[in-house]
Amino acid sequence: MDSLVKKRVHRLLTELIRADTSNELANEIEAAEILQVFFAEYDIHTEILYSPHGRANLIAVLDGDSSTDPIVLLSHLDVVGPGEKDWVHPPFSGKVEDGVLWGRGALDTKQLTAMHAGVMVELKKQAQANGLRQNVIFLATADEENGSAEGMGFLVNEIPHCFKNATIFSEGGGFTSQVGAQRYMFVAAGEKGTATVKVKANGEGGHAGAPPSDQALLHLLASLTNILQKTFNPPQYPILSNYIEHLEAVLTKEEHTDENEIFLFQMRDYMMFPTVTVQNVNVGNQINVIPYYAEAEIEIRVLPMTTEQELKQQLSTVLDSKSVSWELLSFQQGYESNIDSSALSELEKHSANMNYPLKVLPFTALGKTDGRFIGQLAKDIYGISPVKIPFIEVLKRVHKENERIELDSFDYGLELLWETIVPMAQKRGDEIVVTKRESRPSNFVSE
């Protein structure tokens, strides 16, 4: 990558971090306008798509010969608030000290936004010289840290054609782990589905001084315990099977005392089983009274391939009680991407060429990302924000005080994404026909 472009991308990252886009401020517009200035310098047209409540989502498209099977570079502009604890450097200072850039968003995900912006500049050069094989879409969204209703939840209905059969590079992975002599880079290639379930129990009410044995609360607690303790037979889906195969030596140990090994073992369990969180419990508000009903809302993170019908069958088995009823309030299916794609092998090849050899290890993303809205539309979604930072160290920095990124690590990620994505989009050999491409009109996001 051109040294002047890299220097400008560094400045872009600093400018983005200095913009306080804490989710509660609904201030993504400040970061979006910074990106507009950056892209305008390279003659890349942008458009801001405003959600119904006025939150800013920025999109830029480089035209290829085909609008089908696009490449989408996806990140988000909002960040979690800085919290109340003191920082070594102010959270929106963008302070650089000893080669480290400090600030909220340095790892989630303004670093990825800046990396993607740098890749777009290189792709623009390819588009001008020889054209591109398919459309490449840059998308930086709003509201990801608070459910995405004003971001991807809005965009999936506004511009669904941008995601159909797309290969999407997003957040959630790109972090390393050293296991013996082997260095791994974890790339998120799937995500659990999410279901919200209301469980209601009925029983005998009465005076608290003479509590009946057939209490609704006892039935509810028994049902929740059944769900929490239920061990569903985990199917060996490709991401999980591949993970276990590569880390068998660690996962089969009887004891894990090393911090990294404990994390790898816990991540195996996360990928293997559904996870359940009790969110709200309602047992009435009368004093000195045993209620005749009790209810709770729970969130279940189901394995990527689990369908709504399969979950209903599982719940019918676990909650088989005359005193208990349940209702599925919402369901969003997870997704699983191809773990043998050329994109992942290219990551390995180019990282080795950069004197940083590693093995890409796909995993099921921890938590929720914007990918969950488009998992059924896209061809593949890969969470890859490559940095030379151990996964367990990233988790200690993200959403916490003193979030930061080493600039040499950022440069590595920028170059690795550039080396991987640009060849995917550029034409080869007899595909090249030189044509002049005009800027896209203001309504370029329409299908």
MARMAR-73520 format. One line per 10 residues: number of its first residue (from 1); for each residue x, y, z of N, C-alpha, C. Coordinates in pm, whole numbers, plus 50000, padded with zeros to 5 digits. Each point is the difference from the previous one (the first is absolute). Layout:
N
NUM> X:Y:Z:X:Y:Z:X:Y:Z  ...
REM end
This chain:
447
1> 50084:49881:50000:49916:50119:50000:50088:50124:50000  49958:50099:49924:50073:50126:49991:50018:50060:50140  50123:50046:50028:50030:50052:50134:49917:50123:50034  49970:50083:49899:49918:50118:50025:49857:49961:50036  49949:49896:49933:49866:49952:50033:49998:49945:50142  50102:49922:50034:50006:49942:50134:50005:50110:50106  50078:50103:49974:50008:50112:50095:49864:50067:50014  49930:50015:49888:49867:50063:50005:49900:49912:50074  50012:49868:49986:49911:49909:50071:50026:50007:50150  50127:50016:50039:50032:50020:50142:49927:50123:50053
11> 50006:50107:49923:49934:50124:50045:49848:49980:50007  49947:49925:49904:49857:49971:50002:49961:49927:50128  50077:49900:50038:49969:49925:50122:50001:50092:50122  50100:50087:50007:50006:50094:50112:49879:50092:50002  49961:50050:49883:49883:50088:49992:49873:49928:50042  49986:49874:49960:49881:49924:50036:49992:49978:50151  50113:49970:50062:50001:49978:50144:49970:50129:50076  50046:50112:49947:49974:50129:50067:49853:50041:49992  49926:49939:49910:49856:50028:49992:49928:49914:50104  49936:50064:50095:49928:49927:50105:49868:49949:49943
21> 50001:49874:49960:49879:49939:49945:49944:49895:50096  50010:50029:50129:49937:49912:50100:49855:49977:49961  49956:49877:50007:49868:49966:49946:49889:50087:50055  50006:50030:50129:49891:50076:50061:49990:50143:49947  50106:50049:49934:49998:50135:49944:49937:50005:49861  49986:49884:49934:49944:49993:49864:50074:50095:49906  50133:50000:50010:50082:50100:49931:50086:49940:49890  49952:49894:49935:50080:49939:49893:50026:50096:49884  49918:50103:49987:50016:50094:49889:50139:50063:50000  50058:50024:50118:50133:50062:50005:50104:49910:49935
31> 49995:49871:50029:50094:49906:49938:49970:49983:49851  49871:49999:49965:49963:49986:49859:50054:50116:49917  49994:50121:50054:50050:50116:49926:50152:49997:49989  50068:49947:50100:50146:49982:49991:50033:49905:49885  49923:49893:49988:50022:49905:49891:49969:50063:49865  49898:50083:49994:49968:50065:49874:50116:50087:49951  50062:50072:50091:50115:50083:49964:50114:49912:49949  50026:49891:50071:50107:49908:49959:49974:49945:49860  49883:49947:49976:49970:49938:49871:49999:50103:49887  49956:50121:50030:49997:50104:49896:50141:50030:49949
41> 50100:49986:50086:50138:50024:49958:50045:49901:49893  49934:49885:49994:50036:49896:49902:49889:49980:49898  49910:50098:49991:49893:49999:49900:49912:49875:50012  49971:49963:50124:49908:49889:50026:49870:50059:50054  49893:49979:49926:49871:50057:50038:49943:49926:50121  49939:50074:50090:49938:49942:50119:49857:50052:50014  49924:49929:50079:49865:50046:50032:49969:49961:50144  49933:50089:50070:49957:49972:50136:49854:49956:49996  49974:49883:50054:49865:49948:50009:49951:50020:50143  49900:50083:50016:49950:50032:50133:49887:49905:50039
51> 50010:49948:50121:49893:49915:50053:49878:50087:50030  49885:49940:50027:49880:50080:50030:50019:50098:50114  50092:49971:50092:50026:50092:50111:50125:50084:49977  50048:50005:49876:50106:50092:49965:50141:49956:50030  50022:49871:50022:50136:49950:50023:50069:49977:49866  50129:50033:49994:50074:50001:49873:50069:49867:49974  49975:49944:49882:50070:49883:49948:50066:50042:49868  50128:49973:49985:50071:50046:49880:50029:49884:49906  49975:50023:49870:50024:49898:49899:50079:50060:49884  50090:49920:49945:50072:50036:49877:50007:49875:49914
61> 49984:50015:49870:50001:49886:49909:50098:50025:49887  50087:49902:49975:50085:50000:49882:49939:49902:49901  49968:50050:49881:49932:49918:49900:50092:49894:49941  49948:49880:49990:50067:49894:49925:49916:49962:49880  50046:49899:49926:49925:49956:49883:49870:49931:50039  49994:49952:50123:49881:49928:50043:49953:50056:50133  49869:50021:50010:49943:50044:50127:49962:49880:50087  50015:49879:49945:49972:49879:50078:50124:49959:50078  49980:49925:50105:50109:49949:50083:50099:50110:50040  49952:50108:50059:50091:50110:50036:50091:49963:50117
71> 50102:50081:50018:50083:49995:50120:49957:50117:50087  49972:49974:50127:49955:50104:50092:50100:50013:50114  50046:50122:50023:50090:50031:50111:49917:50068:50107  49972:49927:50108:49901:50042:50099:50064:50029:50135  49970:50117:50055:50042:50035:50135:49893:50090:50061  50021:50047:50122:49902:50091:50059:50069:50122:50059  49926:50111:50003:50054:50129:50040:49980:50031:50148  49899:49941:50062:49975:50029:50140:50092:49917:50089  50018:50047:50122:50081:49929:50099:49924:49999:50132  50042:49912:50091:49943:50006:50134:50060:50122:50071
81> 49929:50051:50098:50050:50115:50074:50130:49968:50073  50074:50103:50039:50132:49978:50060:49996:49946:50142  49884:50003:50065:49992:49952:50137:50047:50105:50099  49998:49962:50127:50032:50095:50106:50143:49987:50052  50069:49893:49963:50136:49982:50048:50096:50092:49926  50110:50032:50067:50101:50087:49939:50076:49926:49891  50034:50074:49895:50082:49948:49891:50142:50056:50014  50096:49925:49949:50138:50051:49995:50004:50126:49915  49930:49996:49885:49983:50117:49915:49850:50017:49975  49951:50122:49985:49856:50021:49980:49946:49914:49887
91> 49879:49946:50016:49947:49899:49907:49977:50050:49858  49988:50131:49980:49980:50052:49865:50113:50094:49959  50118:49973:50056:50117:50084:49968:50072:49953:49875  49992:49870:49969:50079:49947:49889:50149:50016:50025  50039:49995:50126:50140:50020:50038:50087:49886:49950  50113:50035:49939:50099:49900:49958:50122:50014:50091  50034:49890:50065:50116:49999:50089:50072:49868:49986  50129:50008:49972:50083:49880:49984:49941:49903:49898  49948:50055:49891:49948:49916:49893:49864:49939:50026  49930:50048:50103:49868:49947:50036:49897:50113:49990
101> 49889:49973:49932:49891:50096:49987:49891:49966:50101  49969:50097:50086:49905:49980:50108:49866:50065:49966  49892:49932:50038:49869:50063:49985:49889:49900:49979  49879:50043:50035:49883:49915:49982:49976:49977:49851  49985:49873:49965:49981:49962:49861:50126:49952:49931  50114:50005:50071:50126:49960:49938:50000:49853:49959  49916:49920:50068:49987:49858:49964:49856:49961:49969  49905:50093:50015:49859:49964:49981:49920:50124:49960  49984:50024:49866:50072:49941:49888:50054:50110:49909  50042:50112:50059:50048:50108:49913:50130:49963:49930
111> 50077:49908:50061:50119:49953:49931:49962:49925:49873  49891:49925:50005:49954:49925:49883:49942:50094:49895  49927:50102:50044:49948:50100:49907:50115:50064:49923  50107:50036:50070:50115:50063:49934:50071:49902:49907  50015:49874:50043:50061:49899:49912:49920:49986:49872  49868:49988:50013:49915:49986:49883:50009:50122:49909  50009:50117:50060:50012:50122:49919:50129:49998:49919  50110:49955:50061:50126:49988:49927:49991:49901:49886  49932:49887:50023:49981:49901:49895:49920:50059:49884  49899:50081:50032:49919:50062:49895:50085:50091:49911
121> 50095:50069:50058:50088:50087:49920:50080:49917:49901  50054:49887:50045:50076:49913:49909:49909:49940:49893  49879:49965:50038:49905:49945:49903:49959:50106:49898  49993:50124:50043:49968:50108:49906:50106:50008:49891  50127:49982:50037:50107:50000:49900:49980:49887:49900  49963:49881:50051:49975:49887:49911:49882:50028:49908  49897:50062:50054:49881:50031:49920:50035:50096:49887  50085:50097:50029:50038:50097:49898:50091:49938:49894  50085:49907:50041:50096:49941:49906:49936:49891:49914  49939:49902:50063:49952:49883:49926:49855:49963:50029
131> 49937:50069:50091:49864:49963:50039:50001:49893:50108  49885:49975:50057:49983:49899:50105:49903:49893:49952  50016:49881:50054:49916:49888:49959:49857:50015:50053  49986:50052:50123:49869:50016:50060:49997:50126:50084  49882:50040:50039:49988:50118:50085:50068:49975:50134  50062:50105:50052:50055:49997:50135:49931:50110:50079  49942:49963:50113:49917:50091:50078:50064:50023:50136  50023:50124:50032:50047:50041:50133:49879:50045:50079  49984:49945:50121:49883:50033:50081:50041:50014:50145  49978:50119:50055:50028:50027:50142:49869:50039:50066
141> 49955:49920:50095:49863:50009:50050:49990:50071:50134  49877:50032:50035:49968:50061:50129:49943:49894:50095  50004:50031:50129:49919:49932:50101:50033:49853:50023  50117:49954:49958:50033:49858:50017:50009:49962:50147  50044:50094:50083:50023:49968:50141:49872:49995:50082  49887:50033:49937:49874:49997:50076:49889:49932:49921  50035:49894:49928:49898:49921:49932:49988:50021:49851  50057:50109:49946:50008:50024:49855:49868:50039:49934  49899:50036:50078:49872:50037:49938:50016:50118:49905  50091:50094:50034:50021:50118:49917:50110:49979:49897
151> 50059:49882:50002:50108:49968:49907:49961:49885:49910  50060:49883:50024:49976:49887:49911:49855:49953:50004  49934:50014:50113:49859:49965:50006:49917:50082:49903  50041:50123:49977:49936:50089:49902:50049:49971:49858  50131:49981:49985:50060:49986:49866:49961:49870:49931  49979:49894:50076:49967:49872:49937:49868:50008:49923  49913:50091:50041:49875:50022:49927:50013:50111:49896  50092:50093:50023:50018:50113:49909:50080:49962:49876  50106:49922:50017:50088:49965:49887:50034:49850:50002  49901:49912:50001:50028:49856:50011:50083:49946:49884
161> 49989:50063:49881:50075:49953:49884:50151:50012:50020  50042:50087:50090:50144:50016:50026:50059:49879:50071  49917:49917:50060:50049:49888:50079:49973:49864:49936  49918:49997:49896:49962:49873:49940:50121:49932:49936  50029:49879:50045:50113:49919:49949:50135:50070:50017  50008:50090:50097:50123:50077:50019:50101:49922:50084  50127:50033:49977:50107:49960:50092:50028:50121:50087  49981:49983:50130:50003:50114:50091:50117:49986:50096  50077:50107:50010:50110:50008:50097:49956:50095:50110  49991:49946:50121:49942:50076:50110:50086:49986:50125
171> 49941:50027:50115:50072:49998:50127:49986:49864:50069  50067:49987:50114:49981:49883:50085:50115:49903:50004  50101:50019:49915:50113:49908:49999:50124:50068:49945  50100:49918:49970:50127:50054:49953:50104:50007:50109  49972:49934:50113:50088:50004:50116:50077:49869:50011  50112:50003:50067:50093:49887:49996:50001:49920:50129  50059:49882:49990:50024:49916:50117:50116:49907:49968  50095:49993:50089:50115:49912:49983:49974:49870:50075  50001:49889:49927:49979:49869:50060:50121:49914:49965  50089:49985:50096:50125:49931:49972:50080:50078:49897
181> 50041:49931:49894:50077:50065:49894:49912:50064:49894  49868:49979:50010:49908:50047:49896:49931:50130:50041  50006:50099:49912:49923:50123:50020:49870:49989:49921  49890:50028:50067:49869:50000:49935:49946:50141:49992  49925:50026:49893:49918:50121:49993:49854:49957:49996  49923:50047:50097:49860:49961:50010:49915:50092:49912  49930:49939:49906:49912:50073:49909:49857:49954:50026  49912:50094:50033:49860:49964:50025:49934:49962:49869  49952:49876:49992:49938:49951:49877:49856:49957:50023  49948:50029:50116:49862:49966:50031:49955:50076:50123
191> 49872:49994:50027:49946:50069:50116:49877:49924:50049  49985:49994:50130:49883:49935:50056:49873:50077:49967  49889:49927:49996:49871:50065:49989:49953:50046:50137  49898:50084:50000:49950:50057:50126:49849:49984:50008  49954:49951:50114:49857:49986:50024:49965:50062:50135  49885:50066:50005:49946:50050:50126:49873:49921:50032  49996:49944:50119:49890:49911:50039:49940:50049:50131  49867:50006:50005:49931:50030:50126:49950:49868:50059  50035:49977:50125:49957:49879:50071:49908:50044:50114  49881:49940:50006:49902:50038:50103:49956:49876:50076
201> 49997:50013:50131:49958:49889:50086:49879:50041:50082  49910:49907:50020:49882:50022:50084:50005:49907:50120  49942:50045:50108:49998:49917:50121:49900:50054:50099  50010:49952:50121:49908:50040:50106:50055:50123:50073  49920:50104:50012:50040:50118:50074:49954:49993:50144  50035:50103:50076:49955:50001:50138:50080:50094:50086  49978:49990:50130:50068:50085:50097:50144:49952:50016  50092:50096:50008:50141:49964:50012:50030:49929:50131  49913:50018:50100:50023:49933:50127:49969:49852:49995  49924:49958:49899:49967:49859:49984:50017:49962:49853
211> 50124:49999:49952:50025:49979:49857:49956:49861:49955  49926:49992:49889:49959:49870:49947:50117:49929:49934  49986:49871:49984:50108:49921:49937:49998:50013:49848  49883:50031:49944:49984:50006:49855:50014:50145:49951  50116:50060:50028:50020:50141:49967:50043:50018:49854  49952:50107:49938:50039:50031:49863:50151:50026:49990  50053:50070:50100:50143:50033:49997:50086:49874:50001  49958:49899:50075:50077:49875:50004:49996:49930:49865  49884:50004:49935:49990:49940:49866:50089:50076:49900  50000:50133:50013:50083:50080:49909:50148:49970:50022
221> 50042:49995:50126:50141:49972:50030:50040:49862:49949  49912:49903:50014:50030:49865:49952:50016:50000:49848  49914:50076:49931:50006:50005:49854:50128:50070:49953  50034:50112:50065:50122:50070:49962:50122:49915:50028  49997:49926:50110:50112:49911:50031:50014:49892:49893  49887:49947:49953:50005:49899:49894:50066:50056:49874  49965:50124:49966:50059:50061:49880:50148:50025:50020  50036:50056:50116:50140:50034:50025:50089:49876:50007  49945:49890:50049:50080:49879:50017:49988:49904:49883  49911:50030:49906:49979:49910:49888:50125:49994:49914
231> 50047:49880:49974:50115:49980:49911:49949:49945:49868  49979:50090:49905:49955:49958:49868:50113:49925:49930  49966:49897:49927:50102:49927:49927:50055:50089:49889  50126:50044:50010:50051:50096:49903:50035:49934:49867  49946:50049:49890:50041:49947:49870:50142:50046:49968  50073:49920:49927:50138:50035:49965:49999:50080:49869  49964:50126:50012:50000:50084:49880:50144:50036:49964  50026:50035:49873:50138:50013:49950:50091:50090:50083  49950:50117:50043:50085:50090:50078:50046:49932:50128  49908:49936:50069:50032:49934:50126:50094:49881:49978
241> 49970:49917:49902:50083:49882:49973:50143:50041:49966  50013:50103:49919:50133:50048:49960:50076:50056:50119  49930:50072:50086:50061:50058:50120:50053:49890:50091  49918:49899:50024:50040:49890:50088:50117:49923:49941  49998:49981:49869:50108:49926:49934:50135:50071:50017  50001:50130:49981:50126:50074:50007:50051:50018:50143  49909:50006:50096:50040:50027:50138:49982:49879:50090  49999:49882:49941:49975:49877:50076:50097:49984:50117  50128:50031:49978:50100:49981:50105:49969:50084:50123  49946:50120:49978:49965:50087:50112:49868:49959:50062
251> 49902:49971:49916:49864:49976:50049:49986:49869:50076  50089:49905:49975:49989:49870:50067:50082:49993:50129  50065:50108:50036:50073:50001:50128:49903:49988:50116  50043:49933:50106:49914:49985:50117:49989:50130:50079  50107:50077:50002:49999:50127:50072:50053:50111:49910  49943:50119:50020:50046:50117:49925:50033:50109:50101  50127:50032:50010:50044:50105:50093:50046:50125:49927  50042:49984:49876:50044:50113:49920:49880:50083:49956  50010:50133:50012:49890:50091:49967:49950:49980:49858  50092:49984:49907:49962:49983:49860:49929:49867:49978
261> 50050:49894:50063:49937:49869:49984:49859:49999:50059  49983:50065:50114:49867:50009:50061:49903:50069:49904  50047:50107:49938:49916:50074:49905:49963:49912:49881  50095:49927:49945:49973:49914:49885:49899:49891:50035  50010:49948:50121:49907:49897:50046:49860:50060:50017  49991:50118:50059:49870:50065:50019:49936:50035:49866  50082:50039:49903:49946:50033:49870:49945:49875:49931  50065:49885:50020:49947:49874:49947:49860:49975:50056  49984:50018:50130:49869:49977:50062:49896:50098:49948  50041:50125:49980:49906:50100:49946:49950:49959:49863
271> 50090:49946:49918:49962:49959:49865:49921:49870:50000  50012:49923:50106:49940:49866:50003:49857:50001:50053  49968:50093:50089:49869:49996:50067:49927:50133:49988  49866:49994:50003:49923:50125:50013:50031:50066:50134  49984:50130:50006:50019:50073:50125:49870:50070:50036  49970:50005:50129:49872:50052:50047:50024:50109:50104  49928:50111:49985:50007:50110:50096:49859:50035:50045  49978:50002:50130:49871:50044:50055:50003:50152:50006  49905:50065:49931:50003:50146:49989:49905:50070:50094  49874:49961:50002:49901:50067:50084:49916:49895:50073
281> 49975:50025:50127:49916:49912:50080:49889:50084:50063  49877:49953:49989:49885:50071:50056:49922:49905:50090  49996:50031:50128:49925:49917:50096:49897:50084:50075  49958:50110:49937:49902:50087:50065:50066:50096:50096  49921:50093:50054:50055:50102:50089:49921:50017:50129  49914:49903:50031:49924:50009:50125:50086:49956:50118  49985:50070:50109:50078:49969:50121:49931:49889:50079  50081:49905:50046:49952:49893:50088:49899:49908:49931  50014:49989:49867:49907:49918:49923:50079:49906:49910  49961:49874:49997:50057:49904:49906:49923:50013:49868
291> 50065:50039:49890:49928:50021:49874:49955:49867:49938  49891:50007:49927:49950:49880:49933:50065:49979:49863  50080:50099:49958:50073:49984:49874:50141:50057:50016  50090:49956:49915:50137:50054:49994:50048:49982:49857  50071:50099:49949:50047:49991:49862:50139:50059:49986  50068:49957:49895:50135:50048:49974:50023:50005:49850  50085:50093:49958:50047:50003:49862:50144:49952:49998  50030:49913:49907:50136:49949:49988:50048:50020:49857  50130:50019:49987:50063:50005:49868:50081:49874:49981  49979:49934:49888:50073:49878:49968:50083:50025:49875
301> 50130:49979:50011:50088:50005:49883:50013:49856:49948  49937:49974:49887:49998:49865:49946:50113:49982:49899  50036:49876:49973:50108:49972:49907:49964:50050:49860  50101:50032:49918:49975:50070:49874:49896:49936:49908  49997:49868:49996:49911:49934:49904:49861:49971:50056  49975:50031:50126:49872:49970:50063:49889:50085:49940  49893:49936:49955:49887:50072:49943:49898:50032:50109  49906:50086:49967:49895:50036:50095:49918:49877:50039  49968:49915:49903:49921:49881:50028:50075:49904:50092  50130:49985:49978:50080:49912:50085:50004:50051:50143
311> 50012:50131:50017:50002:50056:50135:49866:49976:50069  49891:50018:49928:49868:49977:50059:49986:49855:50047  50052:49907:49922:49993:49859:50040:50081:49976:50126  50118:50063:50009:50084:49983:50118:49932:50059:50124  49939:50118:49985:49933:50063:50113:49879:49919:50045  49930:49942:49905:49884:49918:50035:50041:49881:50086  50119:49948:49975:50050:49888:50079:50045:50044:50139  50073:50110:50006:50056:50046:50127:49892:50058:50091  49902:50068:49942:49896:50067:50079:49869:49922:49997  50011:49871:50013:49883:49911:49996:49939:49991:50140
321> 49914:50096:50032:49936:50004:50131:49862:50062:49987  49903:49943:50070:49864:50054:49996:49992:50138:50064  50093:50030:50088:49996:50127:50072:50077:50111:49929  50063:49967:49888:50087:50096:49933:49960:50015:49853  49996:50123:49954:49980:50029:49857:50114:50090:49953  50020:50003:49871:50108:50084:49947:49959:50057:49865  50066:50110:49965:49972:50068:49873:50133:50048:49940  50020:49970:49874:50119:50047:49929:49973:50142:49951  50063:50098:50063:49974:50140:49967:50075:50045:49875  50120:49949:49981:50077:50038:49882:50102:49891:49969
331> 50038:49992:49874:50102:49903:49959:50077:50057:49882  50130:49994:50010:50088:50042:49891:50103:49890:49979  49993:49936:49885:50088:49885:49976:50144:50044:49984  50091:49916:50046:50142:50026:49982:50044:49965:49859  50129:50001:49979:50053:49967:49868:50137:49934:50015  50039:49931:49896:50132:49937:49994:50054:50017:49859  50120:50053:49988:50061:50025:49870:50095:49887:49962  50040:50001:49875:50092:49900:49947:50138:50017:50063  50051:49896:50064:50130:50011:50066:50114:49952:49909  49967:49962:49877:50104:49958:49905:50010:50096:49883
341> 49961:50124:50020:49997:50096:49891:50140:50049:49965  50013:50051:49878:50128:50055:49956:50037:50124:50081  49900:50074:50050:50030:50120:50079:50083:49965:50123  49967:49891:50067:50073:49962:50120:50140:49948:49967  50012:49926:49892:50133:49953:49960:50088:50116:49956  49939:50102:49939:50077:50118:49960:50051:50075:50123  49922:50005:50104:50047:50063:50124:50127:49933:50050  49999:49867:50001:50118:49926:50046:50120:50028:49911  49979:49997:49869:50110:50018:49905:50063:50138:50015  49918:50102:50005:50054:50135:50005:50061:50033:50136
351> 49945:49943:50106:50061:50022:50131:50139:49938:50005  50015:49882:49939:50132:49937:49993:50097:50085:49919  49950:50059:49892:50085:50088:49919:50043:50124:50076  49926:50034:50104:50033:50116:50083:50084:49958:50122  50057:49880:49993:50085:49946:50107:49925:49985:50131  49872:49965:49988:49919:49974:50119:49915:49877:49972  50065:49883:49990:49927:49877:49963:49899:49961:50107  49887:49949:49954:49894:49959:50092:49904:49905:49930  49916:49939:50080:49893:49915:49950:49867:50066:50035  49916:50021:49899:49868:50057:50025:49912:49893:50064
361> 49938:50035:50112:49912:49907:50071:49861:50064:50013  49904:49955:49919:49865:50056:50010:49936:49965:50135  49915:50089:50048:49927:49975:50124:49863:50066:49991  49913:49964:50094:49868:50062:50008:50011:50125:50086  49958:50112:49945:50021:50130:50064:49945:50003:50141  50074:50067:50087:49954:50024:50136:49910:50123:49999  49880:49988:50052:49910:50114:50001:49930:50021:49867  49941:50119:49986:49921:50034:49881:50075:50102:49915  49989:49986:49869:50055:50098:49907:49891:50038:49900  50030:50099:49917:49905:50038:49894:49977:49887:49900
371> 50091:49904:49997:49985:49889:49907:49873:49920:50021  49945:50004:50122:49882:49918:50029:49879:50043:49917  49998:50125:49954:49887:50048:49921:50004:49952:49856  50118:49961:49953:50016:49969:49858:50055:49860:49977  50002:49920:50106:50054:49865:49988:49927:49913:49899  49870:50025:49981:49922:49921:49905:50002:50060:49860  50057:50120:49985:50010:50064:49869:50138:49981:49938  50103:50015:50082:50137:49999:49950:50046:49859:49966  50103:49993:49917:50063:49872:49970:50091:49958:50115  50089:50089:50039:50091:49974:50111:50022:50128:50078
381> 50013:49987:50132:50032:50112:50087:50120:49962:50085  50105:50081:49993:50121:49971:50075:50032:50118:50093  50009:49971:50128:50042:50099:50097:50151:50003:50005  50059:50101:49935:50145:50003:49988:50049:50145:50006  50051:50036:50116:50065:50129:50019:50142:49968:50047  50088:49966:49906:50128:49937:50037:50093:50092:50078  50045:49951:50113:50097:50070:50082:50094:49897:50062  50117:50046:50038:50097:49911:50065:49981:50006:50152  49877:49980:50043:49968:50008:50142:49930:49871:50040  50043:49935:50108:49934:49877:50044:49852:50023:50031
391> 49920:49901:49969:49855:50010:50021:49968:50037:50144  50065:49934:50096:49968:50027:50140:50038:50143:50039  50100:50058:49935:50036:50139:50027:49898:50095:49939  49950:49968:49881:49896:50083:49938:49879:50009:50091  49959:49887:50057:49883:49998:50087:50021:50083:50126  50125:50020:50040:50029:50083:50118:49994:50149:49967  50003:50033:49871:50002:50141:49960:49865:50049:49948  49928:49917:49928:49876:50041:49935:49891:50027:50104  49930:50111:49986:49892:50042:50089:50050:50032:50141  50129:50016:50016:50056:50030:50131:50086:50125:49990
401> 50042:50049:50117:50086:50117:49998:50135:49965:49937  50064:50100:49943:50133:49986:49939:50001:49912:49876  49892:50006:49922:49998:49934:49870:50110:50062:49914  50072:49918:49926:50114:50050:49924:50043:49897:49896  50079:50047:49903:50053:49912:49897:50142:50043:49966  50089:49903:49986:50136:50028:49957:49997:50033:49851  50066:50108:49961:49993:50043:49861:50064:49901:49904  50104:49929:50043:50057:49899:49911:49901:49885:49979  49916:49975:50101:49896:49898:49987:49891:50048:49904  49966:50128:50010:49902:50057:49906:50053:49993:49857
411> 50127:50035:49981:50060:49996:49866:49998:49859:49942  50026:49903:50086:49994:49860:49957:49860:49965:49950  49898:50037:50078:49863:49970:49960:49959:50070:49873  50039:50126:49987:49969:50077:49879:50060:49934:49877  50127:49963:50009:50066:49939:49885:49945:49861:49970  49970:49923:50105:49949:49864:49978:49863:50004:49932  49913:50089:50043:49869:50011:49934:50016:50048:49856  50089:50095:49980:50025:50050:49865:50050:49887:49910  50099:49924:50048:50057:49892:49919:49898:49889:49973  49904:49984:50089:49901:49893:49986:49881:50041:49915
421> 49948:50120:50023:49875:50041:49937:50021:50054:49859  50105:50077:49978:50022:50059:49868:50008:49894:49891  50078:49891:50018:50002:49896:49895:49865:49933:49977  49916:49994:50103:49867:49941:49983:49915:50081:49903  50018:50132:50003:49915:50088:49921:50059:50038:49865  50132:49995:49988:50061:50046:49875:49984:49897:49889  50002:50050:49878:49986:49912:49884:50130:49926:49973  49987:49891:49925:50116:49919:49967:50009:49982:49848  50119:50015:49948:50028:49965:49860:49901:50054:49901  49931:49908:49929:49912:50040:49891:49870:50062:50049
431> 49982:50010:50133:49883:50070:50052:50015:50151:49986  50124:50046:49981:50027:50143:50002:49957:50066:49869  49908:50092:50010:49961:50087:49890:49994:50140:50058  50090:50087:49955:50010:50132:50060:49881:50085:49957  49926:50049:50099:49888:50090:49974:50004:50113:50100  49943:50112:49962:49994:50114:50091:49876:49986:50087  50017:50015:50130:49888:49984:50092:49965:50135:50061  49873:50031:49993:49953:50127:50054:49967:49984:50149  49995:50115:50069:49956:49997:50140:49855:49955:50005  49965:49934:50108:49863:49953:50013:49908:50115:50036
441> 49877:49996:49952:49904:50105:50034:49960:49991:50146  49929:50101:50047:49966:50007:50142:49909:49888:50045  49928:49936:49908:49911:49891:50038:50063:49864:49973  50134:49993:50011:50070:49880:49957:49971:49878:50086  49939:50017:50117:49973:49884:50083:49873:49928:49958  49926:50056:49906:49879:49932:49955:50038:49880:49916  49911:49903:49995:50031:49875:49930:49998:50020:49851
REM end
